[in-house]
Amino acid sequence: MLALAIVVVAVVLSGPLLYATYRMTALPENAPRAFLAQGRRLPGQKVVVCLGDSITHGRSSFDWVSLLAGRLGAKGLQFVNAGINGELAFDARKRLPDVIACQPDAVVVLLGTNDVIGAVDAAAGRRMHFFKRLPSMPNPELFREHLEGIVLELKQRTGARIALCSLPLLGDDLSSPAHQKVSEYSGRVREVATAHGLSYVPLHEEMVRLRKAYGGAGRPFVMSMGLITKASLQRYLLGMDWDRITAANGFLFNPDSIHLNRQAGELLARLVEDFLEPTAATSAR
């Protein structure tokens, strides 16, 4: 009876966690392969592919891609969400065939957060190196190599307008090592954009500006699966919105020190919308 009771308790306790995990990892309905399989491209409309990690995937972070789809759908833009949780630039580069098959008119690339985490957290870096079979531990040179590889392949195989986004803040402490590394990687993004004549979306710079306006030291970044899990349970079991979760966990922009709340997600959407205006104008003609 004791063993049965233990099993029942384990199932009861694990059920909510499994549900939250399912909600966090389920692919968007407009992921590239679903978009292609269902023949969703509509005549006369332009296709925008958003390539990124969990911040773009939009299940453990505010869904800025869906926000843009709602705003710009009437202007003739269709959105494909090519975000995958946990990916580095190294991983996203492998998925370019699906992105290219969507025949995008514009591609928005937001990558680098996991590259930074692997560089500032040694344990996370070792896990990434082993499980993702990286050629080296995460580092700025590896990030730039694969970001540039993504750009070159998109330029060679599509006629899409391309925008590279700088990285969002990790936590709120602008004096932390994590912030210094985010700034460094955002500099690499700008270098690649400049070298290839691409649009640059200054998400990092705008978030820093807002962070300084708030004042105070702020809570620093912490790589904590417990905090990520807590945020997902707050979202999917308690129905809390991302801003409320952020405040409850002591941050300004990140519910778990990594992902975006509504305030940060709306900022990103506005900046990307500025880049997409010419594409929307062309589609409307």
N, C-alpha and C positions, 0 to 999 in steps of 0.2 A: 504493500500500500504506500509505503514511503517513497519507493522508486516511482510509482505511478504519479504520486503527488508532485514529485520533483519534475517529471516530464510535463505535467499539466502546467505547472508554474512557468517552466521554460518556454513552452509554446505561447502562453499568454503574454509573457514579457517580450518574446521575440517577434510576435505578430506585428505590433506597431512599428518596430524597427524595419521589418521586411517590407511593410507597406510604404513607409517613407523612402526606403531605398529604391523601391520600384518606381515611385513617382519621380525621384531625383534622376534616375538613369534612363527612363523611357525616352526614346527618340522623338523629336518633334514630328508632327504630322507632315510638315513640309521639309523634312530632311531630303538630301539629294536623291537617294534611291527611290523614296516614295514619290517624290516629284516626277521623276523620270518614268517610273512604273505606271503611274496613273495618268500620264500624258497631260499634265496640268498647265503647260505653257499655253497661254491664250493668244489668239491672233491679235496683232497690233500692240501687244504689251511688251514691256521690257522686263528682263529677269535680273534680279539683284541677288547674288549669293553672299552670305555672311559667313566667313570662314574663321573658326576660332575654337576655344576650349569651353569649359563649363560656363563662363561668363556670357558667351554667345548662346550656348545650348539652352540656357534660360529655365532650368528646373531647380537648381540650387542658388539661383541668382535672379534678379529682376529680368523679365523677358523683354529686353529692348527691341528685339527683332520683330516680335508681334506688335509692339507699340508702333513701330514704323510702318508695318504692313497695314495697320488700321488707318494711319494718317495718309499714306501715299498710294494705297490701293486705288482710290478714286482718280489718281493722276496717272494711272496706267502702269504702275510698277507691281511686279510680283516678287515675293521674297522666298528664298530658299535658305533654311537654317542648317548650315554645315558646321555646327558646334558640337564638340564631343568632350565630355568630362575628362579632365586629367591630362589633356594632350599638351605636348611640347611642339615647337615648330617642326622638329624632326618627325613627329607622328603625322601632323597635318599635311606635310609634304607628300606623304604616301597616299593621301586621299584625293589628290588633285584630279585623277581621271574622272571621278564622279562629279567634281565641281565643273570641270571642262565640258563634260557631257551635257550639262544643263544649258550650255551655250549662253553664258551670262553676258549681259550688257554692262554690268558693273560688278565688281567684287570688293567687299570690305573685309580687311584682314585685321583681326585683333588676337594676337598671339604673344606669348612671352611670360605670362604670369606664372605658369608652372615651371618654365625655364628658370625664373628668378627664385622660386621656392626651392628648387633643386640645388641652386647655387648657395643660398643662405642657410639652408637646413641640411646638415650633413647626412642625417639618417634618411631624409626624403630623397636626397641626391643619390645615395647608394641604392635605394629601392628603384628609382627611375633607371639608373644605369644597368641594373640587373634585369628587371622585368621588361623594360623597353628595348633592351639590347643596344643601348646607345654606344657609339664609338668611343666616348669618353664621358667623364663626369660632366654634368651640366655646367656650361661656362658661356661667357658672352660671345666668344668666337664661334662656338658651335651653334648658338642661337642665330647669329648673323648669317652664317653659312647657309642654314636651311631656310631662313626667311628670304634671303636673296635667291635661293633656288626656287622657292615658291613664286617669287616675282618673275623670274626669267621664264619659267614654264608657262605662267599665265600670259605673259606678253607674247611668247612664241606661238601659243596654241589657241588664243582667243583674241578678240578685238575689244575686250572689256576695258572700261575705265577702272583703275585700281586705286584704292585708298588704303594706306597703312595707318593704324591707330596706335598712338603711344599707350603705355600701360597704365591701368588704374592704380590707385594707392593700395598698399597692403597695410592695414591698420591706419592709425591716425597720427602716429608720432613721426614728425618730419625729421627728427634727429636720429632715428633708428637706423641700424645697418640695412634693414630690409628696404627702407625708403631710399637710401643711397644706391642700393643695387637696382631698384626700380627705375631711378633716374638714369642710371648708366645704361640700362637696357633700352629705355625710351630714346636715349641718344643714338643707339644703334639703329632703332627703327627710323629715326629722322635721317640718319646717314644713308640708309638704303633708299628711302623715298626720294631724297635729293639726288642721289646718284643715278636713279632711273627715271627721273622726271615724273614722279607719282604725287598724288595728293596725300597730304599728311593731316591726320585728325588729331589735334592736340588735347586728347583726353587727360593725360597726366598733368599737363600744364594748367588746365582749367580746374582740375581737382585740387591741385596745390594751392591755387589762388583762393578757392573756396575754403580750403582747410585753414589757411592763414587768417581769413576773415573771421573764423570761429574763435581763434585764439586758444591759449592753453596748450598743455603738452600733448594730451590725447593718449589713448591706449595703444601700445605698440602691437605690431603683428606677432601672432603666435601660430605656429603650425600645429593645430590640434584637431585630430579626427573627432575627439569628444565634442569640441565646440561646433564643428561642422554638422555632426549628427544631432546635437541639441537644436541647432537652427532648423534643420530639416524636420524634426519632430514638432517644433513650434509652428512651422509652416503647414505641414500636411496633416497633423493630428489636431492641433489646437486652432488652426485656421487664422493664425496671426499674419498680418501683412509684413513685408520685408522691412519697412521703416520701423514698425513697432518692435520687431525682433532685434533690429540694430540697436535701438535705444535700450532694450532690456539687457542686451549683452555688453553695453557700455561703449559702443562705437558710434561714429558719425555717418559713415558711408557704407560700411561692410557688416552684414549681420554676423559674420563669423571671422572677421579680419581679412577675408579674401574676396568674397563675392559682392555684387552690387545690390544696394537697396534701391528703392524707387527714385530717390533724389539723384543718385549717381547714374542710374540707368536712363533717366529722362535727360540728363545732361549729355550722355553719350548719344542718345537718339537725336537730340537737337544738332549736335556736331556732325553726325553722319548725314542727317537730312540736308544740311548745307552742302555737303559734297554731292548728294544725289539730285539736287534741284535741276541741274542741266539735263540729266538723264530723264527726269520726269517731264521737263518741258519738251524735250524731243518726242517723247512718247505721246504727249497730248496733241501733237500736230496732226 
